[in-house]
Every structure is written in structure tokens, then in C-alpha cells.
């Protein structure tokens, strides 16, 4: 039997130690009565009678690309008209409050660059990759506009430390396998976005370039959205060192609100007629 999907939801993880699940809010709100084992997936695809499917990709670009490729090329599912949506947490710059939801208009691969030893006085010891030039994916403008219009009616929850009400923003998404933290590295990230004539970046995460790469190769990139809730900032916002900030217990306190708000927006998109 072939499962016809109207939407395919792609969280990264279910059971990561110490943080809330990106999968659980979906299984709470939907009846996933069907399951399908597909070769190449760590977890079975779950789906509803109405065709909403969900499966964790695993953390990182390679895991995401493998999962998406296995799904799209399987005879067990049909995704010709499906909405693909990555939904989960992300880091972001301090200008955006924890709980902000970012709908990506582009996904940039942080790892497609050339890193060199810095010279005296050099602030950004990077250059473009001479073999690839870098990798960036522009997402479908009409689909993004549609998503943002629907998101205007979604109620978001504010975190305890938020200085403003959380909101939905449009912006670039920086994806890399390297977990980084600090102002100097943020300047390097900004440099990379400038090289692609994009930016400023609004979210940093670890899967979406792999998902976009697979969907682009397979001809489904125009059906793809990335919805990320900010769970932490990508540099210290107080007098702690970057190492202290990254590994402090407070660093993960925003995961719950980030996931909650991202799922609230993504559910509105999945449920839209």
C-alpha cells in the first residue's frame, strides 16, 4: 500500500537527553494511527488518516539528507503534492527574543567555506571555497508569503526573560554541523551570509541544508518550508565567557518555548486548507 502524504513534518529528535522532544507536541495533537517502516530511516514514518506524516530525521545534515532521500524515493509513500516542513529549535542573534519563530527564506550551509589561520589584525579568517563557492538554497517566495500570512493569526507564548512579545519573522537560516557560540564566530557567520548576498541570519541549526539539498536534487525544493523557534542565543548576552555561556544550565532553558512556538506556527500551516 502506498501512503499519500499531504504534509511531511521533519523534527530532528525525539529523545535527546535533557531537553524537550521535538516530536512529542505532534503526537499529542494528532492521531498517528498508521506506521510504515522504510529502509534508511531510524524511526518508522507515522501518519494520520488525512495524510500528515512525521518522522525524526536525526541530528545533523547527513542524517536529514539520508532520511529525506529514503522517504522521497520509497515506493511506500507518495509526496507529489506534500508540504515538507522542518520544525524545531534553533539558535539566533540576541536581537531576537527567545521564542521568536523564524520562517526561512533561504538556507545557507555554514560548512561550505574555507577556514585559514588568521593574519595579524584579521577579524574574519575565512574565504570562499575555491571548488564549490559555497552552498545556499533560496526557498519558494510564494510559499513563504503564504506561510507568513497564516502565521499572523497564531498566538505565541512569551518566555520569562523576553523583553517583547514573541513574533514570527522571515530571514536566512544558517545550517552547520559545527556547534558554535560567540561574537567572533557570529561575525564570521555574518560574513558568510554577505558572501551569498543574504542576511542578516535569523536562525542557526544543524539539519535544514541537508534537507534542502536532498529536496533540490529530487525536485521538491519548492514544496519546502523551515520553521524554527529560537531556544538560545548564539553568543553570550551577559559577562560570561562563550564557554561558560554555552555549557551553563540556562543555555537549554529556552528549548521548551522554542519548540512550542515553532510547532504552533507549523501546525497552522499543516492544517491550512
C-alpha positions in Angstrom: 0.0 0.0 0.0 1.2 3.5 -0.9 0.6 6.3 1.7 -0.4 9.6 0.1 1.0 12.4 2.2 -0.4 15.9 2.3 2.4 17.1 4.6 5.6 15.6 5.9 6.8 17.1 9.2 10.5 16.7 9.9 11.6 17.3 13.5 15.2 16.4 14.3 14.9 14.4 17.5 12.6 12.7 19.9 14.7 11.5 22.9 17.6 13.9 23.2 18.8 13.8 26.9 17.8 16.8 29.0 15.7 18.7 26.5 12.0 18.5 25.4 11.2 16.3 22.4 10.6 17.9 19.0 8.3 15.0 18.2 6.0 14.9 21.2 3.9 18.0 20.6 2.8 16.5 17.3 1.8 13.1 18.7 -0.1 14.9 21.4 -2.3 16.9 18.9 -2.7 14.4 16.0 -3.8 10.8 15.8 -1.0 9.0 14.0 -2.7 5.7 13.6 -0.6 4.4 10.7 3.1 3.5 10.7 5.4 2.5 7.9 8.9 1.1 8.1 11.1 2.4 5.3 14.6 1.3 4.6 17.1 4.0 5.5 15.0 5.5 8.4 16.0 5.1 12.1 12.3 5.5 13.1 9.1 4.5 11.4 7.1 7.0 9.5 3.9 7.8 11.4 0.9 9.2 9.5 -2.7 10.2 10.1 -5.8 9.3 8.1 -5.7 12.8 6.5 -2.1 12.3 5.2 0.0 14.1 7.7 3.2 12.2 8.1 6.0 12.7 10.7 9.4 11.2 11.3 12.5 12.5 13.1 15.4 13.0 10.8 18.2 12.6 13.4 20.6 15.5 14.2 22.9 16.9 11.5 22.8 17.5 7.8 23.9 13.9 6.8 21.1 12.4 8.9 18.5 14.8 7.5 19.5 14.3 3.9 19.5 10.5 4.3 16.1 10.5 5.9 14.5 12.7 3.3 16.1 10.8 0.4 14.9 7.5 1.8 11.4 8.9 2.1 11.0 10.6 -1.2 12.5 7.7 -3.2 10.5 5.0 -1.4 7.6 3.3 -3.2 5.8 3.2 0.2 4.9 6.9 0.1 3.7 9.5 -2.4 4.7 13.1 -1.8 3.9 14.7 -5.2 1.8 17.5 -3.6 3.1 17.3 0.0 4.2 20.2 2.1 7.7 19.4 3.5 8.4 21.3 6.7 11.3 21.2 9.1 10.2 22.1 12.6 12.4 22.5 15.6 14.6 24.7 17.7 17.4 27.0 16.7 19.9 29.5 18.0 19.7 33.1 17.0 21.3 36.6 17.5 20.5 38.5 20.7 18.3 41.0 18.7 15.6 38.3 18.6 13.9 37.1 21.8 13.8 33.5 22.8 10.5 32.1 21.5 10.7 34.1 18.2 9.7 31.9 15.2 11.8 32.2 12.1 10.3 31.2 8.7 13.4 30.8 6.5 13.5 32.4 3.1 17.0 30.9 2.5 19.2 28.2 3.9 22.9 28.7 3.9 25.4 25.8 4.5 27.9 27.1 7.2 30.4 24.3 6.4 30.9 25.2 2.7 33.7 27.7 3.2 37.5 27.8 3.6 38.9 28.5 7.1 42.5 29.7 7.4 44.8 30.8 10.2 44.1 34.5 10.9 46.7 37.1 9.9 47.6 40.0 12.2 44.5 42.2 12.7 42.3 39.9 10.7 38.8 39.6 12.1 37.3 37.0 9.8 39.9 34.3 8.8 37.6 32.9 6.1 37.4 32.8 2.3 35.0 31.2 -0.1 35.5 27.5 -1.0 37.5 27.6 -4.3 35.9 24.4 -5.5 32.2 25.0 -4.6 31.9 28.7 -3.9 29.6 27.8 -1.1 26.1 26.4 -0.9 22.8 28.3 -0.4 19.2 27.5 -1.2 16.5 30.1 -1.9 13.1 28.9 -0.8 9.9 29.4 -2.8 8.7 33.0 -2.4 5.0 32.3 -2.8 5.1 29.5 -0.3 6.9 31.7 2.2 4.4 34.6 1.7 1.5 32.1 2.2 3.2 30.8 5.5 3.7 34.3 6.9 0.1 35.3 6.1 -1.2 32.2 8.0 1.3 32.8 10.9 -0.1 36.3 11.6 -3.1 34.6 13.4 -1.0 32.2 15.5 -0.7 33.0 19.2 2.8 32.6 20.6 4.0 32.1 24.1 6.5 34.5 25.6 9.5 33.3 27.6 10.1 34.5 31.1 13.0 36.7 30.0 11.5 38.1 26.9 11.7 41.9 26.6 9.0 41.9 23.9 6.1 39.7 22.7 7.4 36.9 20.5 6.8 37.2 16.8 7.2 35.4 13.6 10.0 36.8 11.4 11.3 36.0 7.9 15.0 35.6 7.5 18.0 33.5 6.5 18.8 30.2 8.2 22.4 29.2 8.8 22.9 25.5 8.9 26.1 23.7 10.0 27.4 20.5 11.7 29.6 22.6 13.9 28.0 23.8 17.2 29.5 27.3 17.6 29.0 30.1 20.2 30.5 33.5 20.5 30.6 37.0 19.0 33.7 36.5 16.8 32.1 33.4 15.3 28.9 35.4 14.8 30.9 37.9 12.8 32.2 35.1 10.6 28.6 33.9 10.1 27.6 37.4 9.1 30.5 37.5 6.6 29.4 34.2 5.0 25.8 35.5 4.6 27.2 38.6 3.0 29.1 36.5 0.5 25.8 35.0 -0.6 24.1 38.4 -0.7 21.8 37.3 2.1 21.2 38.1 5.7 21.2 39.0 8.3 20.8 35.5 9.5 18.0 34.9 12.0 18.4 31.2 12.9 21.3 28.7 13.3 20.6 25.0 13.3 22.0 21.7 12.1 19.7 19.9 9.6 18.0 22.1 7.1 20.8 22.4 4.5 20.8 18.6 4.3 17.1 18.5 3.8 17.1 21.3 1.2 20.0 19.6 -0.7 18.1 16.3 -0.9 14.8 18.0 -1.9 16.6 20.2 -4.5 18.3 17.1 -6.1 14.9 15.3 -6.1 12.8 18.1 -7.5 10.8 19.1 -4.4 12.6 22.2 -3.0 9.6 24.4 -4.0 7.4 22.4 -1.6 9.8 23.0 1.4 9.5 25.3 4.5 11.7 25.7 7.5 10.0 26.8 10.8 12.4 27.3 13.7 11.7 28.5 17.2 14.6 30.3 18.9 15.7 28.4 22.0 19.1 30.1 22.7 21.3 32.9 21.6 24.4 32.3 19.6 26.7 34.4 21.8 26.8 35.4 25.5 24.3 38.1 26.5 26.0 38.8 29.8 29.5 38.9 31.2 30.1 35.1 30.9 32.7 33.7 28.6 31.4 31.9 25.5 32.5 28.5 27.0 30.6 29.4 30.3 27.6 30.6 28.4 27.4 27.5 26.1 27.7 25.0 28.9 25.6 26.7 31.5 22.3 25.1 32.6 20.5 28.2 31.5 21.6 27.6 27.9 18.9 25.0 27.3 16.1 26.7 29.3 14.5 28.1 26.1 14.1 24.7 24.3 10.6 24.3 25.6 9.3 27.7 24.4 11.2 27.4 21.2 9.6 24.1 20.3 6.2 25.1 21.5 6.1 28.3 19.3 7.6 26.6 16.3 5.1 23.8 16.4 2.2 26.3 16.9 3.1 28.0 13.6 3.9 24.8 11.7 0.5 23.2 12.8 -1.3 26.2 11.4 0.4 25.6 8.1 -0.2 21.8 8.1 -3.9 22.3 8.9 -4.4 25.1 6.4 -6.9 24.2 3.6 
